[in-house]
């Protein structure tokens, strides 16, 4: 697929690299693609400016949560109507997610939220020898299969939580648990989640 990652920070890099390795054509949008600080990254991916976002089958927004309002103000028309994966967090806010803002600015977008419940270091590597789960929220339908494929291509096992603000709030609750354990209780950033349940009995 043609994929666009907005943001070249740790989360953006943790998505772009495995997606490229899985065979996707990945473009990375940054404010100034000619900035020398992106030289090493430019060798791996096509860098584009945020002012003119190229077509893509899916877009992952991987900027700090505080930057999301300005990004949507400047690029809302370019993002509306697309499959958009929100990978932003707003620590310290009333909510980690900004789903109402995304829905307002991108009324025709197909919005999903994932890659938010654990540190970026745990996206591609096993944790304590186990493959972690990556929960996600978003609408049911054909786009779910695309999102699950993209999660799987990064590394974790996708697990659907549901759609709408309630699902996003539940997802954020797990994010707060991660911050409480990783930072508050000193377990460190290499911490992820796995859901355990009995296998359904054959009919």
Secondary structure, 3 states (H helix, E strand, C coil): CEEEEECCCHHHHHHHHHHHHCCCEEEEEECCCCCHHHHHHHCCCEEEECCCCCCCCEEEECCCHHHHHHHHHHHHHHHCCCEEEECCCCCCCCCCCCHHHHHHHCCCCEEEECCCCCCHHHCCCCECCECCEEEEEECCCHHHHHHHHHHHHHCCEEEEEECHHHHHHHHHHHHHHHHHHHHHCCCCCCCCCCCCCCCCCCC
